[in-house]
């Protein structure tokens, strides 16, 4: 209800977000500003019950077929371009991209035919993949950022998440040998009986062993996952998030989004906070000036659609101007800052003109402060963003992904 009412108010419309199976055979991205790239590798050695992302059990034969199709998709989408386009960053997510480490350079090479990457290449890693052989290859093919899904260094929480015990000594030794611009480590908070002292241990373990960036994400119980972890109450989550933030600020760590902190200001890892991006692979999303589209979640149907020389698009929404503004503001606010000039440059109209009343109310209730250049979230505002993001996830992402896991190409979804 909260997500629906806020969507109606901020878009000034009673119309729901309507996704249909109508899609463009060609994507017009050349004039899109601040464009990034995302590539999805949906294979894992085992399936974590708490993970909502598109994935299946790895086999080399299927992974190779998939990578061949992914390269075909890139050529299909970009083949008509006459010159390279400058883009910001390229991120590989999953799944476990390192299971295809011997094919990642094939993907990077074909992307380099069409794009000039200016802000680095990032790859998500499972802790067991952080070894000399994998890191050596990643360095050679130009990867500059890695994100390691630790979740917790403590056995009691790994057990809650259904992960086995792990000896981190080899991982930490490898991180000493191979240097990257960003080494980010991911953790989960709001697990049963978790305290700020538990999280402090994980944060300091990360920063004292090669990480210069961390992400501390809340546990979210998606309806379609098989997790039976009991969620924390709203009050407990707020207390813990505030404690995490205050602890990191006291230690001098720079907050660069709601849930991420950097030991070095230039260290960053985020595939979502880009104005526009092209997504390749099953379940990958593409966001452009006037549309959002998402590929099928089915690996086999993805391969077949690409073999037919067609787009693997499952659903598309054509944005109204206010819908696009809402999407932009939601993900820009994730960084805890909204720059006034950037909004006006993107939309051709001032932020205050479009949302002056909402901005005034937000300042009055203490959600953010304002200076000449930007709006900046307060501690209170960051929590309520986090709280709203939980409603958004369950109202929109949970429903959409739940359907798309069962139906490769739905006729439509209204949210």
N, C-alpha and C positions, 0 to 999 in steps of 0.2 A: 504493500500500500504506500509506504513512504517513497519508494523509488518511482512508483507510478505517478503520485501526486506531484513530486518534484519535477518529473519529466514533463507533465502537462503544464506546469507553471512556467518553467524555464524555456520551453519551446513555444509557449503561448498557443497551444493546440491540444485538442482532445484526441487527436489521431495517435494510435500506438506506433511504435517502431515496427515497420512492416518489411520483412525480408521475404523475397520471392526467388523462384528458380530462374528468373529472367536474368541474363548476364551478357556482358560485352565480350565479343570475340577478340577485341583489341583494347588494350589499356592505354589511355592517353596520360602518360606520366611525365613527358619531357619537360613541361612547364611547371611541374610541381616543385614547390620550394622545400628546402631542408629534407630531401628524400633520403630514406634509409632502406636497407634490405634485411630480410629475415629468411632463413632457410630452416625447414623443420626436418629432423631425422628421427623417425618415430619408433626406434628399436631399443629394447632393453634386454638385459640378460634375465632379469626377473622383474615382476610387477609389484610396485609399492602400493598398498591399498589406499593410502591417503592421497596419492597423486591423481589430479583430475585431467592431466594432459593426454593428448592422443599418442598412444604407444601400443606396441605389441611385442611378442617375444622375438628376439633376434635369430635369424638364420642368414648365413652369408649369401646363399643363393637369392633369397628374396631381397636382401639389402642391396645387392648389386643390381638387380632388376629395377629396384626403386630409384637408385642413384642415376641409372641410365635414363629413366623417365623424367627425373628431376632436371637433368641437363637438357632433355628435349623440351620441357616446359619453359625453361629459361630462354632457349633459342626461339621458341614459338612466341613468347611474350615480347621479346626484345629484338627479334631478328630484323625488323623493318627500320630500326633506328640508323641514322646516317652518321652520327657522331657520338662519341662517348659523353655520357652525362656525369657531372660531378655529383657525388652523393656523400652523405655523412659517414655512416658506419654499416658494417655487415655483421649480423649475429647468427650463429648456429645454435638452435635449441632442440629439445627433444622431450622424451626419449633420451638417448645417450649418444650424442654425435661421435664420441671417441670410438664407438664400435665400427664406424666407417672412416677411421682416421686415414687409412690408405687411399680413400677416394675423395677426401675433402679438397685436395689440391685440384682435382679434376673440376670440381664445382667452382672453386675460386678462379681458375683459369678462364672458364667460360664467362663468368661474371665480369672478369677484367676486360673482356672483349667489348662490353657495352657500358661499363661504368668505371669512373675514377674514384676510388675509395679514399676519402680524406681524413677520416677520424678513426681508422683502425678496424680490426676484425676480432670479434669475440666468440668464444666457444664455451658452452656449458660442459662440465665434467662431473662424473661420479668419482668419489674419492679413490676407488680402486683403479681408476684410469690415470691417476696422477702419478706417473712413473717416468723413468728416464726415457724409455723408447717413445712414449706418446708425446711428452713435452718436447723432445728433440724434434720430432716431425712437425709439431705445431709451430715451433720457432722457425723452422726452415721454410714453411709455406706462408709465412707472414702474419701469423696470429699474434696480436698484441695484447689481448685481454682474455683472461679465463675466469670462469665462475664455477666454484666447486660446491656441490650440494651436500654440505656436511650434515645439516639439520641439527645435530648436537654431537659434541665430543664425548658425551656421557652415556654409558651403557643403559642406564635406567630409562632414558628418553628414547634411545634407539629401539629399545624393546617395546615401548608403547607404540612406536610408529611401525613396528613389524620389520625393522632392519636388524640384521645380525651384528654381533660385535665386530669391530674393525681395528686392526693394528695400524695406526697412523704414522709409524716411524719411517717407513719407506716413502710415503707421500711427502712428509716434511723434509726428508733428505733431498728428494728430487726438486722440491721448490727452492732449495738453497742453490742448486746447480743451474737452473734455467730461469732467467729473469723475463718478466712481462711488465708492460706499462701498468696494467691493473691485474691484481690477483684478488678476486672477491670470493668470500665464503658466505654461503647461505645458511641461515638458522631458522628454526621455527619456534615461536613463542606462543603462550597460552595453552600449553599442554598440562594435563592433570598434575597438580601439586608442584608445578614449576614456580620457582621464586626468582627474584632479581639476582640473588647470589649465584644461582645456577647459570643465569645468562651472563653475568659478569665473568664467570670462569670461562665460558665459551668465547666471549668477545676477546678477552685478553689472551686466551690460547691462540686465537686466530691472528691477532695483531703482533704477537711475539714470535710467530712461526711463518712469516712470509706474506701474510695478507696485508694489503693496504686499503682494503675496502670490505665492508660487510653488509649483508642484507638480513634483517631480522623480520621475517614475515609471520603474520598471525596464522594459526591453524584455522582453516575453514572446512567445515564438514559439508561437502557436496553430496546431494541426494543420490547421485549415481555411482559414487565410490562405495567400496565395501568396508570402509573404516568404521570401527566402533569406539573410537576415541571420544571421550566425553568432553564437550566444549566448556570453556570457562564462562562465567557470567560477564555481562557488560561491565559491571563495576570492577571486577577483578582484572579484566583486560585493560581498562583505562588506567588503573593503578600501575600495572606492569609496563604498559607502553610509556607512560609518563616517567617511570623510574628508569627505563632504558634510555630515553631521550636525555634526561637530566644527567645520568651517569656519563653518557658519551660526550655531552657538551662540557661537563666538568673535566673530562680527560683531554679535551681539546680536539675531539674528532668532529669533522665537518659534516653536518647533515645535508645530504643532497637530494633526499626524497623522504616521503613519509616513513619508510622503513629501512633506509640505507644511510650509512655513515662511512666517511673516508678518513683515513689517517693522513693521507696526502691529498691536497685539494684537487689535483689533476687526475686522481684516480676515480674512474666512473665506470659503471656497467648498468645500462638500461636499454632494453630493446623496444620499450613501449613509449617513451617520452620523446618521440620524434613527430614532427608536424605531419609528415606523409611517409608511408613506406610500402614497398612491394614485398609480398610474401610468396615464397615458393615451397612446394611440398604439400603433403596432405595436412589438413587442418590449418594451414597457414592463412593469415588474414592479410588483406591489402587495404590500406586506407589512403584515399586520394581526396582531392578538393571536394568532389561531389558524390563520392560513393565509398561504401565499406563492403568488401566481399570476403567470403571465406570459402576455402577449398573443402572438398569432401574429407571426412574423417576415415574413410575406408581406404586402406593401402591398395587393395586389389582393384577397387573401382577407380582410384586415382591412376594407377598404371594403365588400366584399360582406356580411360578417357583420353589420356595423353597419347596412347598408341593410335587412337582414332584422329589424332591431330586436332584436338579440341581442348578448350579450357577445362580444368578440373574444378571449376567454380560450382559450389553447392548452393549458396544463397548470396543475395545482394540486396543492399538497401541503398536507394537513391536519396541522399540527404536533402532536406530542406535547409535553408541557410541557418536557421536557429538550431536545427538538429546538429549541423556541423559545428556550430559554435559551442554547443553543449559538450560534444565529444572532445573538442579542442580544450575547453576549460577543465573538463574532468581530468584528462591526462596531464595537462600542464600543471594543474594544482597538485598533482602527485609529487612534483618537485618541491612543494611548499611555497612556490613563488609564481606569480603571474605578472609578466612584463607588459606594461601598457602599450609601448610602441610595437612590440612583436604582434600583439593581438590586432592592432590597427593596420599594420603592414599586411597581415594575413587576410583580413576580412574587409579592409577598406573603410572601416567605420570605428569610432572609438569605443572602448570597452565600457566607459561610463555612460555613453549614450544608449547602449544596448541593455546594460544591466546596472544602471546607476542606483535604483532602489534596492536591489539585492545586495549590492556592495555596501551601501549605507547601513543596512540592517546587520550585515556581517561584521562591520566595524563596531557597531553599537553593542552587540552581544559578545564582542571580544574574540571573534574567530580569526581575525587578521588585522594587521596594521598597514598603513599606507604611507609611502613617500612619493617623491616626484616621478620615480621610474616604475615602481612596482607595488603589488600587494604581497605581503608576506604573512604566512600562517603563524599563529601563536601556538603554544602547547595545547590549548583548548581546541583551537581550530583543527590542528593535526589529528587529535583524537576523533573529533566528529567527522572529519573526512574519512578516517579509518572506519568509523562506525557506519557511515553511509556507504562506503565501498563494500562493506559486508552485505548490506541490503541489495546493492547493485549486482553483486556477484550472484547472490541467490535468486534474485528476480529475473535476471537477464542471462548471464553466462551459464548458470547451472541449468536453466531450462533449455537454452539453445544447444549446449554441448550434450546434454542428456538425450535430446531428440536425435542429434546428428551422429551420436555413437551407434544408434540403432537403424537409422535411415540414411543411406548415402547421399541421396538427392531429394530432400523434402520439397513438396510443392510450395509451401510458404510457412512462415512462423510469424506470429504477431506477439509483441512484447510490450 
